């Protein structure tokens, strides 16, 4: 079933949610379910296997946390949630704790980079919900700290990201140690064919809930593209940082470049932190908490942070480098414009990245409006004054747009730097 991503006007009443959980939702001021919650929660409570596809920032975590807590409150067994990154696992654990504690249901969060001893102590307290990254869960299984014989529910969150990160062998290994008679839910923003193959192999007649077409970007996010030579990126970044005053999440393709960009931003007298795989868990937590609290204006990240960073009020996502994987564009920009709020995404593309931009536009089924900053582009392009530069990937050699769509975008779209 496919539904328009419009905000639901219904309440959580009537979805089959137990009164005690409804009281909890009321207390944390959750009044209106998102479209994915509206469709997935009743199916999950009924015990059906569910494949939930929805863009980032639409409330997928509560779509499986609410049913899992309700079912575990009624029957014996444990629930397992697998997530691709440490940050996402921590956030899922926080959501579960808010709902599960009133039921006396404990959780354990098993992630790499954290103390194994602390996790063993948490496991000895007999948690009913285990949230884990695949590698660390296998470490505990190997040491017999975790036995999955009584698992009655499994959730694969951001499953396509797990495949992208090479977790397929670990996930398959974990599934071999789980009972076949279980409820399985799979949630993601995109759904490549590998996901469907996994679903066919490990799920029982799953119900597809697709709120937006796979690859659809967040509805209230506006987009802007700058065609800029590599050597001028930092100069353009400085202009943009001077224009925006709210929190900015900046994406770099590599961790080495993330370090360099962070240093450059600090030299521009803006507060910045970095988050990537070379940072320890404590460093990553400090960077994220500092970004949330306003200590840092800019958080510079690699794609490890493209999902699972749930920070409200991010004013701008800036793709300093386009992602290697086109689908990561959707996940990156999903960090802004969350929960019905407006957001903005700016991307830098070098003149030789025409194909990358077209791939992104094809995935999103929409063009990326192209802008220019006069101060920067006058220094880059020395063209005749009779032919001012029109920086578009959608032009023929005689400088005329190939189609009316490209013409409309150029003549009607103006970036904030023109206003």
C-alpha positions in Angstrom: 0.0 0.0 0.0 1.2 3.5 -0.8 0.1 6.7 0.8 0.8 10.3 0.2 3.3 11.7 2.8 0.7 14.2 4.1 0.6 14.7 7.8 -2.1 12.6 9.4 -5.0 14.4 11.2 -5.8 11.3 13.3 -4.7 10.5 16.8 -3.0 7.5 18.3 -6.4 6.3 19.5 -8.0 3.6 17.4 -4.6 2.0 16.3 -4.9 -0.8 18.8 -2.4 0.8 21.3 -2.8 -0.2 24.9 -4.2 2.6 27.2 -1.0 2.6 29.3 1.1 3.4 26.2 -1.4 6.0 25.1 -0.9 7.7 28.5 2.8 7.6 28.0 2.5 9.2 24.5 0.2 11.9 25.9 2.8 12.6 28.6 5.6 13.0 26.1 3.3 15.2 23.9 3.0 12.7 21.0 -0.5 13.6 19.8 -0.6 13.0 16.0 0.8 9.9 14.4 3.0 10.3 11.3 1.8 8.4 8.2 4.3 5.5 8.7 3.1 5.2 12.4 -0.5 5.3 11.3 -0.1 2.4 8.9 2.6 0.3 10.6 1.6 0.3 14.2 -1.7 -1.6 13.8 -0.2 -4.2 11.6 2.7 -4.8 13.9 0.4 -5.0 17.0 -1.5 -7.7 15.1 1.8 -9.7 14.8 2.3 -9.3 11.1 5.7 -9.1 9.4 6.1 -5.5 8.1 8.3 -3.8 5.5 8.1 -0.1 6.3 9.5 2.3 3.7 9.4 6.0 4.6 11.7 9.0 4.3 14.0 9.9 7.2 12.6 12.0 10.0 9.1 10.5 9.8 9.0 8.6 13.1 10.0 5.1 12.1 11.4 4.3 15.5 8.1 4.7 17.3 6.5 2.6 14.6 8.3 -0.5 15.9 9.0 0.5 19.5 5.4 0.9 20.5 4.3 -2.5 19.1 7.3 -4.3 20.5 6.8 -3.0 24.1 3.1 -3.7 23.9 3.7 -7.3 22.7 6.5 -8.0 25.2 4.2 -6.7 28.0 1.7 -9.5 27.1 4.0 -12.5 26.4 7.3 -14.0 27.3 10.5 -13.6 25.2 12.8 -10.8 24.1 12.9 -8.4 21.2 16.0 -7.6 19.2 16.6 -4.4 17.2 19.6 -4.3 14.8 20.9 -0.9 13.7 23.9 0.0 11.4 25.6 2.6 13.5 26.3 3.3 17.2 24.6 6.6 17.2 21.4 5.2 15.8 21.4 2.3 18.3 21.8 4.8 21.2 18.9 6.9 19.9 16.7 3.8 19.5 17.5 2.8 23.1 16.5 6.2 24.3 13.1 5.9 22.6 12.5 2.4 24.0 13.4 3.5 27.6 10.8 6.2 27.5 8.1 3.7 26.6 9.4 0.5 28.3 10.3 1.7 31.8 6.7 2.1 33.0 6.2 -1.6 32.1 9.3 -2.7 34.0 10.9 -3.7 30.7 14.7 -3.2 30.7 16.8 -2.6 27.6 20.4 -3.2 26.7 22.3 -1.3 24.1 25.2 -3.3 22.6 27.6 -1.2 20.4 31.2 -1.2 19.5 33.5 1.3 21.2 31.7 1.0 24.5 32.7 -1.1 27.6 32.0 -4.8 27.2 31.9 -5.1 31.0 29.1 -2.6 31.3 27.2 -4.3 28.6 27.6 -7.7 30.3 26.3 -6.2 33.5 23.3 -4.8 31.5 22.7 -8.3 30.0 22.8 -9.9 33.5 19.8 -7.7 34.4 17.7 -9.8 31.9 16.7 -7.1 29.4 13.6 -7.8 27.4 14.8 -5.5 24.5 18.2 -5.7 23.0 19.4 -2.9 20.6 22.6 -3.7 18.9 25.0 -3.2 16.1 25.6 -6.5 14.3 29.3 -6.8 15.1 29.1 -6.2 18.8 26.0 -8.5 19.1 28.0 -11.3 17.5 30.9 -10.6 20.0 28.5 -11.2 22.9 26.9 -14.2 21.2 30.4 -15.8 20.8 31.0 -15.4 24.5 27.5 -16.7 25.4 26.5 -13.4 26.9 23.4 -13.4 24.6 21.3 -16.3 23.6 18.5 -15.6 21.1 16.5 -18.8 21.6 13.6 -16.9 23.1 13.5 -14.0 20.7 10.0 -13.4 19.5 10.5 -10.2 17.6 13.2 -8.8 15.3 13.6 -5.4 13.8 16.1 -4.5 11.1 16.3 -0.7 11.2 17.9 1.1 8.2 18.4 -2.3 6.6 19.7 -0.9 3.3 22.4 1.0 5.2 23.4 -2.2 6.9 23.9 -3.8 3.5 25.8 -0.8 2.3 28.2 -1.0 5.3 28.9 -4.7 4.6 26.9 -6.2 7.5 25.1 -8.8 5.4 27.2 -11.8 6.6 26.8 -10.7 10.2 23.0 -10.2 9.8 22.7 -13.6 8.2 24.7 -15.2 11.0 22.5 -13.6 13.6 19.3 -14.8 11.8 20.6 -18.4 11.8 20.6 -18.3 15.6 17.1 -16.9 15.9 13.8 -18.9 16.1 12.0 -19.2 12.8 8.7 -18.6 14.5 9.1 -14.9 15.2 7.8 -11.6 14.0 10.1 -9.6 11.8 9.9 -6.0 10.9 12.2 -4.2 8.4 12.3 -0.4 8.2 14.2 1.8 5.8 14.1 4.9 3.7 15.1 3.1 0.5 14.6 -0.5 -0.6 17.1 -2.0 -3.1 16.6 -5.4 -4.5 18.9 -7.0 -2.0 16.5 -6.0 0.8 13.6 -7.7 -1.0 15.7 -10.8 -1.4 16.5 -10.8 2.4 12.8 -10.2 3.1 11.7 -13.1 0.9 14.2 -15.4 2.7 13.6 -14.4 6.3 10.0 -13.0 6.5 6.6 -14.6 6.5 4.1 -12.9 4.0 5.3 -9.4 4.9 3.0 -6.4 4.4 4.5 -3.6 2.5 3.8 -0.1 3.9 5.4 2.5 1.6 4.6 6.0 2.7 6.7 7.7 0.0 8.4 6.1 -3.1 11.8 4.6 -2.3 14.3 7.4 -2.5 11.9 10.3 -1.9 13.4 13.2 -0.1 11.8 14.9 2.9 8.8 16.8 1.7 9.5 20.2 3.4 13.2 20.4 2.5 14.2 22.9 -0.2 17.3 22.2 -2.3 20.1 24.3 -3.8 23.1 23.3 -5.9 26.3 25.3 -6.5 28.7 24.3 -9.3 32.1 25.1 -7.8 35.7 24.2 -8.6 37.3 22.2 -5.8 39.8 24.9 -4.9 37.0 27.4 -4.3 34.8 25.3 -2.0 36.2 26.7 1.2 35.7 30.2 0.0 32.1 29.5 -0.9 31.7 27.7 2.5 32.8 30.8 4.3 30.1 32.9 2.4 27.4 30.4 3.3 28.4 30.2 7.0 28.1 33.9 7.2 24.5 33.8 5.9 23.2 31.1 8.2 23.0 31.4 12.0 21.4 28.2 13.0 22.8 24.7 13.4 24.5 23.3 10.2 25.3 19.7 9.5 28.1 19.4 6.9 28.9 16.2 5.1 32.4 15.3 3.8 33.2 12.3 1.7 36.2 11.2 3.7 37.3 11.5 7.4 40.6 13.1 6.4 38.7 15.9 4.6 36.3 16.2 7.6 39.3 17.0 9.8 40.6 19.6 7.4 37.2 21.2 6.9 36.7 21.4 10.7 40.0 23.1 11.2 39.1 25.6 8.4 35.7 26.4 9.9 37.3 27.1 13.2 39.8 29.4 11.5 36.8 31.3 10.1 35.8 31.8 13.8 32.8 29.4 13.8 32.5 26.7 16.4 32.7 23.2 14.9 33.1 19.5 15.8 33.7 16.4 13.7 32.1 13.0 13.8 33.5 10.0 11.8 34.9 6.5 12.3 38.3 7.7 13.5 36.7 9.4 16.5 36.2 7.4 19.7 32.6 6.8 21.0 33.1 9.4 23.7 34.4 11.9 21.2 31.4 11.3 18.9 29.0 11.6 21.8 30.6 14.9 22.9 30.4 16.2 19.4 26.8 15.2 19.0 25.7 16.5 22.4 27.6 19.8 21.8 25.8 20.2 18.5 22.5 19.6 20.1 23.1 22.0 22.9 24.4 24.8 20.6 28.0 24.6 21.7 28.9 23.9 18.1 27.3 25.7 15.2 28.7 23.2 12.6 28.9 19.4 12.9 31.2 18.0 10.2 30.4 14.4 9.4 31.0 11.5 7.0 28.2 9.3 6.0 28.4 7.5 9.3 26.1 10.3 10.5 23.7 10.5 7.5 21.2 8.4 9.4 20.3 8.2 13.1 21.2 11.8 14.1 17.9 13.0 15.5 18.6 16.7 16.1 15.7 19.0 16.0 16.1 22.4 14.4 19.0 21.8 12.0 18.7 24.8 9.7 20.9 23.6 6.9 22.4 20.4 5.6 25.5 21.2 3.5 26.9 18.5 1.2 30.4 19.8 0.9 31.1 16.7 -1.1 28.5 14.8 -3.0 28.0 11.3 -1.6 29.6 8.2 -3.2 26.3 6.4 -3.0 23.5 8.4 -4.6 20.9 7.2 -2.1 22.9 8.7 0.7 21.8 12.1 -0.6 18.3 11.4 0.7 19.5 10.2 4.1 21.8 13.2 4.5 19.2 15.8 3.8 16.7 14.0 6.0 18.6 15.4 8.9 16.8 18.8 8.3 13.1 19.4 7.8 12.3 16.7 10.4 8.9 16.1 12.0 7.0 18.4 9.6 9.4 21.3 10.0 11.0 23.2 7.1 14.6 22.6 6.1 17.2 23.5 3.5 19.9 21.5 1.8 22.9 23.0 -0.2 25.2 20.9 -2.2 28.6 21.6 -3.8 29.3 19.9 -7.1 32.4 20.2 -9.2 32.1 20.8 -12.9 33.0 17.2 -13.7 30.2 15.8 -11.4 27.4 16.2 -14.0 26.6 12.5 -13.9 26.4 12.4 -10.0 23.9 15.3 -10.0 21.7 13.6 -12.7 21.7 10.4 -10.6 20.5 12.3 -7.6 17.8 14.0 -9.6 16.7 10.7 -11.0 16.5 9.2 -7.6 14.4 12.1 -6.2 12.4 12.5 -9.4 13.0 16.2 -9.2 15.7 18.7 -10.4 18.2 20.3 -8.1 17.9 24.1 -8.5 21.2 25.7 -9.4 22.4 28.9 -7.7 25.5 31.0 -7.8 27.3 33.3 -5.5 28.6 36.3 -7.5 31.6 36.9 -5.3 32.8 33.3 -5.9 31.9 32.7 -9.5 33.3 35.9 -10.8 36.7 34.7 -9.6 36.3 31.2 -11.2 34.9 31.8 -14.6 36.4 34.4 -17.0 33.8 34.5 -19.7 33.0 37.3 -22.0 30.7 40.0 -20.5 28.4 39.4 -23.4 27.9 35.9 -22.3 27.5 35.8 -18.5 28.0 32.3 -17.0 24.9 30.1 -16.6 26.1 27.3 -14.3 23.8 24.5 -15.2 24.3 20.8 -16.0 21.3 20.9 -18.3 22.6 23.1 -21.1 23.6 22.4 -24.6 26.8 23.9 -26.2 24.9 27.0 -27.4 24.0 27.8 -23.7 20.3 27.2 -24.2 18.6 24.8 -21.8 17.8 21.5 -23.3 14.2 21.6 -22.2 11.6 23.9 -20.7 12.0 22.3 -17.3 15.6 23.4 -17.2 14.6 26.9 -18.5 12.0 27.2 -15.8 14.4 26.3 -13.0 17.0 28.9 -14.2 14.6 31.8 -14.7 12.5 31.3 -11.6 14.8 29.9 -9.0 16.9 32.4 -7.0 19.1 31.5 -4.1 19.0 33.4 -0.9 22.2 35.2 -2.0 20.3 37.0 -4.8 17.6 38.3 -2.4 
